[in-house]
Every structure is written in C-alpha cells, then in structure tokens.
C-alpha cells in the first residue's frame, strides 16, 4: 500500500501533470479534467494543487506551473499498483457477497485450530536440520517481499513444512486441503499487501517461539499470526480502497 494516501481527485490531477511534458498550469489541468474526468471547479483544483505541494508530491515553478516530484512519481506508481491489486482480488473473490466473506473467515478459523496443534508438535520434536529448512524458507520469503514480488508461495511453503515436520498425517492432509484452495490464496496475499501487513515478520516470531522450545509460546505466536490475517481481511472490507 502506498505510504502517502491520495484521493481520486488528487490522483487525476497527478496523472494529468505526469502526462504533459514540462510544468503544467491550473488552466490546462482544468481543461483536461473537463474533457477526461468528472468536472470540478478551478477553486477545487487550486486547493488540491496546494495540498499536493504540501505533501511534497508536486513542485511549483513560479509563473509556469507544476511538475511531479520524485515522491509524486513513486506515489502515483504505488497508487496504480494498489488499484491493480484490488482488481485482481475481485477476480478471485466476489467481495459483495456476505456468504463468500464468511466462507473465507471460516477457512481461517479452521486453519487456526489446525495450525496451533501443528506448531506445538513441531516445537516438541523439530531437528536442527528441519529448523534450518524453515529459516531458509523465511529468508527466501523475505527476499521476494523486499523485491515486491509475489510471496504467496513462500507463505504456503512455510506452513506446509511445519505440518510435515509435525508428523501428524491427518493435520497435514487437512492443512493441504485448505492451502491448495486456489480461489483464496492469491486473494489473501494481495489483501494483506494492500492493508500493509508483513507476513514475514509473523513467521519470524513463530520461528523464534519454536526455537525457544516452549510449545505454549509457539502456539500463541501461531494464533496471533492467523488472527492478524483475519484482522487484515476485516480492515480491507471496512476500508474503501477504490
């Protein structure tokens, strides 16, 4: 999610400034808005431009107009990425249907019940070699996250590796059935990215708890992780990202 929030009108004005070479005056912005967008007054345009200046997204050249600052270019790019990601989510999940939302939450509640038991078993029996495998998965996961690449596979690998180490075939099969639901996995990843959460941090906390050898602590870390996901989804549904 973009670090600087902008409104739809701010986005429209930034897009116009970006599309024109050289400084852009309010008159040109007004003309393009009346042609390409829902029209709003020059007074409103002036207020928005001053707001963009204050946010550091535009740079004013006296008597000539405005240019996008470097911060403005980055913010515009991130805003478009957020929009595109939301559109992708909507392809996987019809967020207007309450029953689909409840289905997703039910799935996460099931994961919470399964994975709290998984991580307790892991803490009691994990070998040094298995611990290093988990550490390597998190390391690759972190690299993908920092590059802005899809990190859903890293998340999936971490949880399925825990289930394998636990050695309970029923728990492992149940988790695989849930995690292999292709309708939900991409949507979950993108929802969490939009609301700004970092799955990698959660996984690090789980790994530290496992390393401590305390099953109660490990269970607590896993439950917190799943509840973070549930909370992120609720934040997404309650927030207007359009």
Biotite code that builds the C-alpha atoms (Angstrom):
import biotite.structure as struc

atoms = struc.array([
    struc.Atom([0.000, 0.000, 0.000], chain_id="A", res_id=1, res_name="UNK", atom_name="CA", element="C"),
    struc.Atom([1.234, 3.494, -0.811], chain_id="A", res_id=2, res_name="UNK", atom_name="CA", element="C"),
    struc.Atom([2.821, 5.245, 2.190], chain_id="A", res_id=3, res_name="UNK", atom_name="CA", element="C"),
    struc.Atom([1.087, 8.511, 1.207], chain_id="A", res_id=4, res_name="UNK", atom_name="CA", element="C"),
    struc.Atom([-2.662, 8.331, 0.781], chain_id="A", res_id=5, res_name="UNK", atom_name="CA", element="C"),
    struc.Atom([-4.195, 10.293, -2.086], chain_id="A", res_id=6, res_name="UNK", atom_name="CA", element="C"),
    struc.Atom([-7.804, 10.840, -3.086], chain_id="A", res_id=7, res_name="UNK", atom_name="CA", element="C"),
    struc.Atom([-9.250, 10.027, -6.507], chain_id="A", res_id=8, res_name="UNK", atom_name="CA", element="C"),
    struc.Atom([-9.211, 13.732, -7.434], chain_id="A", res_id=9, res_name="UNK", atom_name="CA", element="C"),
    struc.Atom([-5.590, 14.063, -6.360], chain_id="A", res_id=10, res_name="UNK", atom_name="CA", element="C"),
    struc.Atom([-4.790, 11.010, -8.466], chain_id="A", res_id=11, res_name="UNK", atom_name="CA", element="C"),
    struc.Atom([-6.499, 12.550, -11.506], chain_id="A", res_id=12, res_name="UNK", atom_name="CA", element="C"),
    struc.Atom([-4.527, 15.788, -11.182], chain_id="A", res_id=13, res_name="UNK", atom_name="CA", element="C"),
    struc.Atom([-1.224, 13.970, -10.640], chain_id="A", res_id=14, res_name="UNK", atom_name="CA", element="C"),
    struc.Atom([-1.946, 11.845, -13.726], chain_id="A", res_id=15, res_name="UNK", atom_name="CA", element="C"),
    struc.Atom([-2.566, 14.957, -15.821], chain_id="A", res_id=16, res_name="UNK", atom_name="CA", element="C"),
    struc.Atom([0.681, 16.579, -14.643], chain_id="A", res_id=17, res_name="UNK", atom_name="CA", element="C"),
    struc.Atom([2.524, 13.339, -15.422], chain_id="A", res_id=18, res_name="UNK", atom_name="CA", element="C"),
    struc.Atom([1.057, 13.150, -18.932], chain_id="A", res_id=19, res_name="UNK", atom_name="CA", element="C"),
    struc.Atom([2.314, 16.584, -20.017], chain_id="A", res_id=20, res_name="UNK", atom_name="CA", element="C"),
    struc.Atom([5.959, 17.428, -20.646], chain_id="A", res_id=21, res_name="UNK", atom_name="CA", element="C"),
    struc.Atom([7.133, 20.434, -18.675], chain_id="A", res_id=22, res_name="UNK", atom_name="CA", element="C"),
    struc.Atom([5.380, 22.480, -15.971], chain_id="A", res_id=23, res_name="UNK", atom_name="CA", element="C"),
    struc.Atom([1.582, 22.339, -16.049], chain_id="A", res_id=24, res_name="UNK", atom_name="CA", element="C"),
    struc.Atom([-0.633, 25.283, -15.111], chain_id="A", res_id=25, res_name="UNK", atom_name="CA", element="C"),
    struc.Atom([-4.041, 25.092, -13.443], chain_id="A", res_id=26, res_name="UNK", atom_name="CA", element="C"),
    struc.Atom([-5.760, 26.255, -16.653], chain_id="A", res_id=27, res_name="UNK", atom_name="CA", element="C"),
    struc.Atom([-4.510, 23.258, -18.622], chain_id="A", res_id=28, res_name="UNK", atom_name="CA", element="C"),
    struc.Atom([-5.415, 20.953, -15.743], chain_id="A", res_id=29, res_name="UNK", atom_name="CA", element="C"),
    struc.Atom([-8.935, 22.399, -15.710], chain_id="A", res_id=30, res_name="UNK", atom_name="CA", element="C"),
    struc.Atom([-9.335, 21.849, -19.467], chain_id="A", res_id=31, res_name="UNK", atom_name="CA", element="C"),
    struc.Atom([-8.174, 18.250, -19.299], chain_id="A", res_id=32, res_name="UNK", atom_name="CA", element="C"),
    struc.Atom([-10.329, 17.468, -16.276], chain_id="A", res_id=33, res_name="UNK", atom_name="CA", element="C"),
    struc.Atom([-13.452, 18.797, -18.001], chain_id="A", res_id=34, res_name="UNK", atom_name="CA", element="C"),
    struc.Atom([-12.657, 16.591, -21.001], chain_id="A", res_id=35, res_name="UNK", atom_name="CA", element="C"),
    struc.Atom([-11.397, 13.384, -19.384], chain_id="A", res_id=36, res_name="UNK", atom_name="CA", element="C"),
    struc.Atom([-12.880, 13.254, -15.866], chain_id="A", res_id=37, res_name="UNK", atom_name="CA", element="C"),
    struc.Atom([-15.911, 14.316, -13.849], chain_id="A", res_id=38, res_name="UNK", atom_name="CA", element="C"),
    struc.Atom([-15.503, 18.088, -13.862], chain_id="A", res_id=39, res_name="UNK", atom_name="CA", element="C"),
    struc.Atom([-14.769, 20.062, -10.695], chain_id="A", res_id=40, res_name="UNK", atom_name="CA", element="C"),
    struc.Atom([-14.184, 23.796, -10.194], chain_id="A", res_id=41, res_name="UNK", atom_name="CA", element="C"),
    struc.Atom([-10.917, 25.704, -10.613], chain_id="A", res_id=42, res_name="UNK", atom_name="CA", element="C"),
    struc.Atom([-11.132, 26.679, -6.947], chain_id="A", res_id=43, res_name="UNK", atom_name="CA", element="C"),
    struc.Atom([-11.168, 22.983, -6.052], chain_id="A", res_id=44, res_name="UNK", atom_name="CA", element="C"),
    struc.Atom([-8.244, 22.363, -8.398], chain_id="A", res_id=45, res_name="UNK", atom_name="CA", element="C"),
    struc.Atom([-6.297, 25.149, -6.691], chain_id="A", res_id=46, res_name="UNK", atom_name="CA", element="C"),
    struc.Atom([-6.922, 23.679, -3.248], chain_id="A", res_id=47, res_name="UNK", atom_name="CA", element="C"),
    struc.Atom([-5.869, 20.233, -4.407], chain_id="A", res_id=48, res_name="UNK", atom_name="CA", element="C"),
    struc.Atom([-2.682, 21.581, -6.004], chain_id="A", res_id=49, res_name="UNK", atom_name="CA", element="C"),
    struc.Atom([-1.716, 23.344, -2.774], chain_id="A", res_id=50, res_name="UNK", atom_name="CA", element="C"),
    struc.Atom([-2.400, 20.114, -0.889], chain_id="A", res_id=51, res_name="UNK", atom_name="CA", element="C"),
    struc.Atom([-0.179, 18.183, -3.295], chain_id="A", res_id=52, res_name="UNK", atom_name="CA", element="C"),
    struc.Atom([2.569, 20.787, -2.813], chain_id="A", res_id=53, res_name="UNK", atom_name="CA", element="C"),
    struc.Atom([2.284, 20.384, 0.952], chain_id="A", res_id=54, res_name="UNK", atom_name="CA", element="C"),
    struc.Atom([2.545, 16.591, 0.658], chain_id="A", res_id=55, res_name="UNK", atom_name="CA", element="C"),
    struc.Atom([5.679, 17.017, -1.427], chain_id="A", res_id=56, res_name="UNK", atom_name="CA", element="C"),
    struc.Atom([4.139, 15.316, -4.464], chain_id="A", res_id=57, res_name="UNK", atom_name="CA", element="C"),
    struc.Atom([4.435, 18.326, -6.786], chain_id="A", res_id=58, res_name="UNK", atom_name="CA", element="C"),
    struc.Atom([6.997, 21.080, -7.311], chain_id="A", res_id=59, res_name="UNK", atom_name="CA", element="C"),
    struc.Atom([5.879, 24.584, -8.243], chain_id="A", res_id=60, res_name="UNK", atom_name="CA", element="C"),
    struc.Atom([7.765, 26.671, -10.788], chain_id="A", res_id=61, res_name="UNK", atom_name="CA", element="C"),
    struc.Atom([6.741, 30.359, -10.476], chain_id="A", res_id=62, res_name="UNK", atom_name="CA", element="C"),
    struc.Atom([4.598, 31.629, -13.374], chain_id="A", res_id=63, res_name="UNK", atom_name="CA", element="C"),
    struc.Atom([4.916, 28.304, -15.205], chain_id="A", res_id=64, res_name="UNK", atom_name="CA", element="C"),
    struc.Atom([3.075, 25.592, -13.303], chain_id="A", res_id=65, res_name="UNK", atom_name="CA", element="C"),
    struc.Atom([3.842, 22.351, -11.546], chain_id="A", res_id=66, res_name="UNK", atom_name="CA", element="C"),
    struc.Atom([5.910, 19.237, -12.094], chain_id="A", res_id=67, res_name="UNK", atom_name="CA", element="C"),
    struc.Atom([5.747, 15.894, -10.345], chain_id="A", res_id=68, res_name="UNK", atom_name="CA", element="C"),
    struc.Atom([8.368, 15.487, -7.639], chain_id="A", res_id=69, res_name="UNK", atom_name="CA", element="C"),
    struc.Atom([10.209, 12.188, -7.273], chain_id="A", res_id=70, res_name="UNK", atom_name="CA", element="C"),
    struc.Atom([7.945, 11.425, -4.325], chain_id="A", res_id=71, res_name="UNK", atom_name="CA", element="C"),
    struc.Atom([4.948, 12.189, -6.539], chain_id="A", res_id=72, res_name="UNK", atom_name="CA", element="C"),
    struc.Atom([6.127, 9.758, -9.209], chain_id="A", res_id=73, res_name="UNK", atom_name="CA", element="C"),
    struc.Atom([6.591, 6.992, -6.641], chain_id="A", res_id=74, res_name="UNK", atom_name="CA", element="C"),
    struc.Atom([3.210, 7.679, -5.021], chain_id="A", res_id=75, res_name="UNK", atom_name="CA", element="C"),
    struc.Atom([1.450, 7.615, -8.397], chain_id="A", res_id=76, res_name="UNK", atom_name="CA", element="C"),
    struc.Atom([3.080, 4.286, -9.235], chain_id="A", res_id=77, res_name="UNK", atom_name="CA", element="C"),
    struc.Atom([2.113, 2.786, -5.857], chain_id="A", res_id=78, res_name="UNK", atom_name="CA", element="C"),
    struc.Atom([-1.468, 4.061, -6.133], chain_id="A", res_id=79, res_name="UNK", atom_name="CA", element="C"),
    struc.Atom([-1.847, 2.378, -9.525], chain_id="A", res_id=80, res_name="UNK", atom_name="CA", element="C"),
    struc.Atom([-0.371, -0.829, -8.128], chain_id="A", res_id=81, res_name="UNK", atom_name="CA", element="C"),
    struc.Atom([-2.876, -0.761, -5.257], chain_id="A", res_id=82, res_name="UNK", atom_name="CA", element="C"),
    struc.Atom([-5.727, -0.320, -7.742], chain_id="A", res_id=83, res_name="UNK", atom_name="CA", element="C"),
    struc.Atom([-4.490, -3.144, -9.936], chain_id="A", res_id=84, res_name="UNK", atom_name="CA", element="C"),
    struc.Atom([-4.111, -5.467, -6.965], chain_id="A", res_id=85, res_name="UNK", atom_name="CA", element="C"),
    struc.Atom([-7.642, -4.718, -5.800], chain_id="A", res_id=86, res_name="UNK", atom_name="CA", element="C"),
    struc.Atom([-8.950, -5.524, -9.274], chain_id="A", res_id=87, res_name="UNK", atom_name="CA", element="C"),
    struc.Atom([-7.080, -8.826, -9.144], chain_id="A", res_id=88, res_name="UNK", atom_name="CA", element="C"),
    struc.Atom([-8.631, -9.655, -5.785], chain_id="A", res_id=89, res_name="UNK", atom_name="CA", element="C"),
    struc.Atom([-12.097, -9.015, -7.163], chain_id="A", res_id=90, res_name="UNK", atom_name="CA", element="C"),
    struc.Atom([-11.434, -11.596, -9.883], chain_id="A", res_id=91, res_name="UNK", atom_name="CA", element="C"),
    struc.Atom([-10.819, -14.251, -7.227], chain_id="A", res_id=92, res_name="UNK", atom_name="CA", element="C"),
    struc.Atom([-13.444, -13.233, -4.737], chain_id="A", res_id=93, res_name="UNK", atom_name="CA", element="C"),
    struc.Atom([-16.798, -11.507, -5.065], chain_id="A", res_id=94, res_name="UNK", atom_name="CA", element="C"),
    struc.Atom([-16.490, -9.199, -2.083], chain_id="A", res_id=95, res_name="UNK", atom_name="CA", element="C"),
    struc.Atom([-20.092, -8.017, -2.410], chain_id="A", res_id=96, res_name="UNK", atom_name="CA", element="C"),
    struc.Atom([-21.407, -11.394, -1.259], chain_id="A", res_id=97, res_name="UNK", atom_name="CA", element="C"),
    struc.Atom([-21.586, -11.775, 2.504], chain_id="A", res_id=98, res_name="UNK", atom_name="CA", element="C"),
    struc.Atom([-21.614, -15.583, 2.300], chain_id="A", res_id=99, res_name="UNK", atom_name="CA", element="C"),
    struc.Atom([-18.271, -15.565, 0.427], chain_id="A", res_id=100, res_name="UNK", atom_name="CA", element="C"),
    struc.Atom([-16.746, -13.407, 3.131], chain_id="A", res_id=101, res_name="UNK", atom_name="CA", element="C"),
    struc.Atom([-17.978, -15.767, 5.827], chain_id="A", res_id=102, res_name="UNK", atom_name="CA", element="C"),
    struc.Atom([-16.604, -18.733, 3.884], chain_id="A", res_id=103, res_name="UNK", atom_name="CA", element="C"),
    struc.Atom([-13.163, -17.125, 3.864], chain_id="A", res_id=104, res_name="UNK", atom_name="CA", element="C"),
    struc.Atom([-13.300, -16.377, 7.594], chain_id="A", res_id=105, res_name="UNK", atom_name="CA", element="C"),
    struc.Atom([-14.478, -19.938, 8.330], chain_id="A", res_id=106, res_name="UNK", atom_name="CA", element="C"),
    struc.Atom([-11.466, -21.264, 6.437], chain_id="A", res_id=107, res_name="UNK", atom_name="CA", element="C"),
    struc.Atom([-9.112, -19.159, 8.565], chain_id="A", res_id=108, res_name="UNK", atom_name="CA", element="C"),
    struc.Atom([-10.787, -20.275, 11.794], chain_id="A", res_id=109, res_name="UNK", atom_name="CA", element="C"),
    struc.Atom([-10.195, -23.872, 10.664], chain_id="A", res_id=110, res_name="UNK", atom_name="CA", element="C"),
    struc.Atom([-6.548, -23.040, 9.964], chain_id="A", res_id=111, res_name="UNK", atom_name="CA", element="C"),
    struc.Atom([-6.190, -21.554, 13.430], chain_id="A", res_id=112, res_name="UNK", atom_name="CA", element="C"),
    struc.Atom([-7.484, -24.748, 15.046], chain_id="A", res_id=113, res_name="UNK", atom_name="CA", element="C"),
    struc.Atom([-5.216, -26.975, 12.941], chain_id="A", res_id=114, res_name="UNK", atom_name="CA", element="C"),
    struc.Atom([-2.035, -24.921, 12.999], chain_id="A", res_id=115, res_name="UNK", atom_name="CA", element="C"),
    struc.Atom([-1.982, -24.227, 16.721], chain_id="A", res_id=116, res_name="UNK", atom_name="CA", element="C"),
    struc.Atom([-1.710, -28.012, 17.211], chain_id="A", res_id=117, res_name="UNK", atom_name="CA", element="C"),
    struc.Atom([0.797, -28.353, 14.384], chain_id="A", res_id=118, res_name="UNK", atom_name="CA", element="C"),
    struc.Atom([3.198, -25.819, 15.856], chain_id="A", res_id=119, res_name="UNK", atom_name="CA", element="C"),
    struc.Atom([3.026, -27.413, 19.315], chain_id="A", res_id=120, res_name="UNK", atom_name="CA", element="C"),
    struc.Atom([4.075, -30.763, 17.837], chain_id="A", res_id=121, res_name="UNK", atom_name="CA", element="C"),
    struc.Atom([6.837, -29.100, 15.827], chain_id="A", res_id=122, res_name="UNK", atom_name="CA", element="C"),
    struc.Atom([8.271, -27.368, 18.898], chain_id="A", res_id=123, res_name="UNK", atom_name="CA", element="C"),
    struc.Atom([8.497, -30.667, 20.765], chain_id="A", res_id=124, res_name="UNK", atom_name="CA", element="C"),
    struc.Atom([10.256, -32.660, 18.025], chain_id="A", res_id=125, res_name="UNK", atom_name="CA", element="C"),
    struc.Atom([11.968, -30.389, 15.470], chain_id="A", res_id=126, res_name="UNK", atom_name="CA", element="C"),
    struc.Atom([15.548, -31.281, 14.483], chain_id="A", res_id=127, res_name="UNK", atom_name="CA", element="C"),
    struc.Atom([18.341, -28.796, 13.765], chain_id="A", res_id=128, res_name="UNK", atom_name="CA", element="C"),
    struc.Atom([18.183, -29.635, 10.053], chain_id="A", res_id=129, res_name="UNK", atom_name="CA", element="C"),
    struc.Atom([14.428, -29.046, 9.939], chain_id="A", res_id=130, res_name="UNK", atom_name="CA", element="C"),
    struc.Atom([14.834, -25.752, 11.775], chain_id="A", res_id=131, res_name="UNK", atom_name="CA", element="C"),
    struc.Atom([17.364, -24.605, 9.173], chain_id="A", res_id=132, res_name="UNK", atom_name="CA", element="C"),
    struc.Atom([14.931, -25.520, 6.378], chain_id="A", res_id=133, res_name="UNK", atom_name="CA", element="C"),
    struc.Atom([12.312, -23.264, 7.955], chain_id="A", res_id=134, res_name="UNK", atom_name="CA", element="C"),
    struc.Atom([14.857, -20.479, 8.362], chain_id="A", res_id=135, res_name="UNK", atom_name="CA", element="C"),
    struc.Atom([15.798, -20.767, 4.670], chain_id="A", res_id=136, res_name="UNK", atom_name="CA", element="C"),
    struc.Atom([12.136, -20.598, 3.592], chain_id="A", res_id=137, res_name="UNK", atom_name="CA", element="C"),
    struc.Atom([11.692, -17.382, 5.599], chain_id="A", res_id=138, res_name="UNK", atom_name="CA", element="C"),
    struc.Atom([14.895, -15.942, 4.132], chain_id="A", res_id=139, res_name="UNK", atom_name="CA", element="C"),
    struc.Atom([13.683, -16.534, 0.548], chain_id="A", res_id=140, res_name="UNK", atom_name="CA", element="C"),
    struc.Atom([10.235, -15.274, 1.515], chain_id="A", res_id=141, res_name="UNK", atom_name="CA", element="C"),
    struc.Atom([11.775, -12.043, 2.848], chain_id="A", res_id=142, res_name="UNK", atom_name="CA", element="C"),
    struc.Atom([13.805, -11.567, -0.347], chain_id="A", res_id=143, res_name="UNK", atom_name="CA", element="C"),
    struc.Atom([10.682, -11.921, -2.504], chain_id="A", res_id=144, res_name="UNK", atom_name="CA", element="C"),
    struc.Atom([8.820, -9.451, -0.277], chain_id="A", res_id=145, res_name="UNK", atom_name="CA", element="C"),
    struc.Atom([11.615, -6.858, -0.474], chain_id="A", res_id=146, res_name="UNK", atom_name="CA", element="C"),
    struc.Atom([11.689, -7.153, -4.270], chain_id="A", res_id=147, res_name="UNK", atom_name="CA", element="C"),
    struc.Atom([7.944, -6.563, -4.435], chain_id="A", res_id=148, res_name="UNK", atom_name="CA", element="C"),
    struc.Atom([7.420, -9.988, -5.970], chain_id="A", res_id=149, res_name="UNK", atom_name="CA", element="C"),
    struc.Atom([4.635, -12.449, -5.184], chain_id="A", res_id=150, res_name="UNK", atom_name="CA", element="C"),
    struc.Atom([5.418, -14.134, -1.894], chain_id="A", res_id=151, res_name="UNK", atom_name="CA", element="C"),
    struc.Atom([2.365, -16.380, -1.607], chain_id="A", res_id=152, res_name="UNK", atom_name="CA", element="C"),
    struc.Atom([4.388, -19.499, -2.377], chain_id="A", res_id=153, res_name="UNK", atom_name="CA", element="C"),
    struc.Atom([6.842, -18.708, 0.417], chain_id="A", res_id=154, res_name="UNK", atom_name="CA", element="C"),
    struc.Atom([3.983, -18.351, 2.878], chain_id="A", res_id=155, res_name="UNK", atom_name="CA", element="C"),
    struc.Atom([2.466, -21.632, 1.728], chain_id="A", res_id=156, res_name="UNK", atom_name="CA", element="C"),
    struc.Atom([5.826, -23.448, 1.896], chain_id="A", res_id=157, res_name="UNK", atom_name="CA", element="C"),
    struc.Atom([6.400, -22.290, 5.474], chain_id="A", res_id=158, res_name="UNK", atom_name="CA", element="C"),
    struc.Atom([3.072, -23.568, 6.769], chain_id="A", res_id=159, res_name="UNK", atom_name="CA", element="C"),
    struc.Atom([3.162, -26.850, 4.854], chain_id="A", res_id=160, res_name="UNK", atom_name="CA", element="C"),
    struc.Atom([6.717, -27.526, 6.041], chain_id="A", res_id=161, res_name="UNK", atom_name="CA", element="C"),
    struc.Atom([5.544, -27.062, 9.626], chain_id="A", res_id=162, res_name="UNK", atom_name="CA", element="C"),
    struc.Atom([2.741, -29.576, 9.022], chain_id="A", res_id=163, res_name="UNK", atom_name="CA", element="C"),
    struc.Atom([5.215, -32.066, 7.544], chain_id="A", res_id=164, res_name="UNK", atom_name="CA", element="C"),
    struc.Atom([7.596, -31.711, 10.495], chain_id="A", res_id=165, res_name="UNK", atom_name="CA", element="C"),
    struc.Atom([4.723, -32.184, 12.966], chain_id="A", res_id=166, res_name="UNK", atom_name="CA", element="C"),
    struc.Atom([4.313, -35.739, 11.685], chain_id="A", res_id=167, res_name="UNK", atom_name="CA", element="C"),
    struc.Atom([0.537, -35.950, 12.085], chain_id="A", res_id=168, res_name="UNK", atom_name="CA", element="C"),
    struc.Atom([-0.828, -37.129, 8.741], chain_id="A", res_id=169, res_name="UNK", atom_name="CA", element="C"),
    struc.Atom([-4.405, -36.009, 9.471], chain_id="A", res_id=170, res_name="UNK", atom_name="CA", element="C"),
    struc.Atom([-3.371, -32.456, 10.394], chain_id="A", res_id=171, res_name="UNK", atom_name="CA", element="C"),
    struc.Atom([-1.068, -32.289, 7.360], chain_id="A", res_id=172, res_name="UNK", atom_name="CA", element="C"),
    struc.Atom([-3.770, -33.507, 4.949], chain_id="A", res_id=173, res_name="UNK", atom_name="CA", element="C"),
    struc.Atom([-6.319, -31.074, 6.396], chain_id="A", res_id=174, res_name="UNK", atom_name="CA", element="C"),
    struc.Atom([-3.969, -28.125, 6.031], chain_id="A", res_id=175, res_name="UNK", atom_name="CA", element="C"),
    struc.Atom([-3.004, -29.102, 2.481], chain_id="A", res_id=176, res_name="UNK", atom_name="CA", element="C"),
    struc.Atom([-6.662, -29.234, 1.509], chain_id="A", res_id=177, res_name="UNK", atom_name="CA", element="C"),
    struc.Atom([-7.159, -25.684, 2.803], chain_id="A", res_id=178, res_name="UNK", atom_name="CA", element="C"),
    struc.Atom([-3.890, -24.236, 1.472], chain_id="A", res_id=179, res_name="UNK", atom_name="CA", element="C"),
    struc.Atom([-4.415, -25.679, -2.006], chain_id="A", res_id=180, res_name="UNK", atom_name="CA", element="C"),
    struc.Atom([-7.643, -23.698, -2.445], chain_id="A", res_id=181, res_name="UNK", atom_name="CA", element="C"),
    struc.Atom([-6.524, -21.578, -5.404], chain_id="A", res_id=182, res_name="UNK", atom_name="CA", element="C"),
    struc.Atom([-9.613, -19.359, -5.153], chain_id="A", res_id=183, res_name="UNK", atom_name="CA", element="C"),
    struc.Atom([-8.438, -17.874, -1.873], chain_id="A", res_id=184, res_name="UNK", atom_name="CA", element="C"),
    struc.Atom([-4.646, -18.000, -1.628], chain_id="A", res_id=185, res_name="UNK", atom_name="CA", element="C"),
    struc.Atom([-3.849, -15.214, -4.162], chain_id="A", res_id=186, res_name="UNK", atom_name="CA", element="C"),
    struc.Atom([-6.625, -13.020, -2.784], chain_id="A", res_id=187, res_name="UNK", atom_name="CA", element="C"),
    struc.Atom([-5.336, -13.409, 0.776], chain_id="A", res_id=188, res_name="UNK", atom_name="CA", element="C"),
    struc.Atom([-1.807, -12.457, -0.227], chain_id="A", res_id=189, res_name="UNK", atom_name="CA", element="C"),
    struc.Atom([-2.940, -9.354, -2.071], chain_id="A", res_id=190, res_name="UNK", atom_name="CA", element="C"),
    struc.Atom([-5.370, -8.261, 0.642], chain_id="A", res_id=191, res_name="UNK", atom_name="CA", element="C"),
    struc.Atom([-2.593, -8.363, 3.235], chain_id="A", res_id=192, res_name="UNK", atom_name="CA", element="C"),
    struc.Atom([-0.262, -6.413, 0.961], chain_id="A", res_id=193, res_name="UNK", atom_name="CA", element="C"),
    struc.Atom([-2.856, -3.695, 0.398], chain_id="A", res_id=194, res_name="UNK", atom_name="CA", element="C"),
    struc.Atom([-3.513, -3.173, 4.103], chain_id="A", res_id=195, res_name="UNK", atom_name="CA", element="C"),
    struc.Atom([0.235, -3.116, 4.740], chain_id="A", res_id=196, res_name="UNK", atom_name="CA", element="C"),
    struc.Atom([0.823, -6.201, 6.851], chain_id="A", res_id=197, res_name="UNK", atom_name="CA", element="C"),
    struc.Atom([4.038, -8.215, 6.701], chain_id="A", res_id=198, res_name="UNK", atom_name="CA", element="C"),
    struc.Atom([3.605, -11.963, 6.844], chain_id="A", res_id=199, res_name="UNK", atom_name="CA", element="C"),
    struc.Atom([7.381, -12.444, 7.031], chain_id="A", res_id=200, res_name="UNK", atom_name="CA", element="C"),
    struc.Atom([7.517, -10.711, 10.418], chain_id="A", res_id=201, res_name="UNK", atom_name="CA", element="C"),
    struc.Atom([4.827, -13.056, 11.756], chain_id="A", res_id=202, res_name="UNK", atom_name="CA", element="C"),
    struc.Atom([6.764, -16.079, 10.511], chain_id="A", res_id=203, res_name="UNK", atom_name="CA", element="C"),
    struc.Atom([9.930, -14.857, 12.225], chain_id="A", res_id=204, res_name="UNK", atom_name="CA", element="C"),
    struc.Atom([8.040, -14.615, 15.509], chain_id="A", res_id=205, res_name="UNK", atom_name="CA", element="C"),
    struc.Atom([6.761, -18.174, 15.081], chain_id="A", res_id=206, res_name="UNK", atom_name="CA", element="C"),
    struc.Atom([10.277, -19.431, 14.347], chain_id="A", res_id=207, res_name="UNK", atom_name="CA", element="C"),
    struc.Atom([11.690, -17.685, 17.435], chain_id="A", res_id=208, res_name="UNK", atom_name="CA", element="C"),
    struc.Atom([8.967, -19.266, 19.551], chain_id="A", res_id=209, res_name="UNK", atom_name="CA", element="C"),
    struc.Atom([9.776, -22.722, 18.145], chain_id="A", res_id=210, res_name="UNK", atom_name="CA", element="C"),
    struc.Atom([13.482, -22.134, 18.836], chain_id="A", res_id=211, res_name="UNK", atom_name="CA", element="C"),
    struc.Atom([12.665, -21.344, 22.476], chain_id="A", res_id=212, res_name="UNK", atom_name="CA", element="C"),
    struc.Atom([11.348, -24.898, 22.878], chain_id="A", res_id=213, res_name="UNK", atom_name="CA", element="C"),
    struc.Atom([8.168, -23.651, 24.564], chain_id="A", res_id=214, res_name="UNK", atom_name="CA", element="C"),
    struc.Atom([5.044, -25.167, 22.908], chain_id="A", res_id=215, res_name="UNK", atom_name="CA", element="C"),
    struc.Atom([2.742, -22.648, 24.631], chain_id="A", res_id=216, res_name="UNK", atom_name="CA", element="C"),
    struc.Atom([4.733, -19.724, 23.262], chain_id="A", res_id=217, res_name="UNK", atom_name="CA", element="C"),
    struc.Atom([4.777, -21.272, 19.776], chain_id="A", res_id=218, res_name="UNK", atom_name="CA", element="C"),
    struc.Atom([1.025, -21.844, 19.864], chain_id="A", res_id=219, res_name="UNK", atom_name="CA", element="C"),
    struc.Atom([0.473, -18.235, 20.943], chain_id="A", res_id=220, res_name="UNK", atom_name="CA", element="C"),
    struc.Atom([2.626, -16.950, 18.053], chain_id="A", res_id=221, res_name="UNK", atom_name="CA", element="C"),
    struc.Atom([0.721, -19.043, 15.508], chain_id="A", res_id=222, res_name="UNK", atom_name="CA", element="C"),
    struc.Atom([-2.692, -17.992, 16.828], chain_id="A", res_id=223, res_name="UNK", atom_name="CA", element="C"),
    struc.Atom([-1.605, -14.348, 16.702], chain_id="A", res_id=224, res_name="UNK", atom_name="CA", element="C"),
    struc.Atom([-0.456, -14.839, 13.093], chain_id="A", res_id=225, res_name="UNK", atom_name="CA", element="C"),
    struc.Atom([-3.796, -16.273, 11.942], chain_id="A", res_id=226, res_name="UNK", atom_name="CA", element="C"),
    struc.Atom([-5.711, -13.610, 13.857], chain_id="A", res_id=227, res_name="UNK", atom_name="CA", element="C"),
    struc.Atom([-3.584, -10.941, 12.167], chain_id="A", res_id=228, res_name="UNK", atom_name="CA", element="C"),
    struc.Atom([-4.735, -12.324, 8.814], chain_id="A", res_id=229, res_name="UNK", atom_name="CA", element="C"),
    struc.Atom([-8.368, -12.289, 9.935], chain_id="A", res_id=230, res_name="UNK", atom_name="CA", element="C"),
    struc.Atom([-7.990, -8.707, 11.155], chain_id="A", res_id=231, res_name="UNK", atom_name="CA", element="C"),
    struc.Atom([-6.337, -7.634, 7.885], chain_id="A", res_id=232, res_name="UNK", atom_name="CA", element="C"),
    struc.Atom([-9.230, -9.038, 5.895], chain_id="A", res_id=233, res_name="UNK", atom_name="CA", element="C"),
    struc.Atom([-11.748, -7.201, 8.058], chain_id="A", res_id=234, res_name="UNK", atom_name="CA", element="C"),
    struc.Atom([-9.770, -3.959, 7.649], chain_id="A", res_id=235, res_name="UNK", atom_name="CA", element="C"),
    struc.Atom([-9.798, -4.493, 3.887], chain_id="A", res_id=236, res_name="UNK", atom_name="CA", element="C"),
    struc.Atom([-13.560, -4.975, 3.798], chain_id="A", res_id=237, res_name="UNK", atom_name="CA", element="C"),
    struc.Atom([-14.174, -1.942, 6.018], chain_id="A", res_id=238, res_name="UNK", atom_name="CA", element="C"),
    struc.Atom([-11.912, 0.393, 4.017], chain_id="A", res_id=239, res_name="UNK", atom_name="CA", element="C"),
    struc.Atom([-12.668, 1.986, 0.672], chain_id="A", res_id=240, res_name="UNK", atom_name="CA", element="C"),
    struc.Atom([-9.604, 1.347, -1.498], chain_id="A", res_id=241, res_name="UNK", atom_name="CA", element="C"),
    struc.Atom([-11.290, 2.365, -4.729], chain_id="A", res_id=242, res_name="UNK", atom_name="CA", element="C"),
])
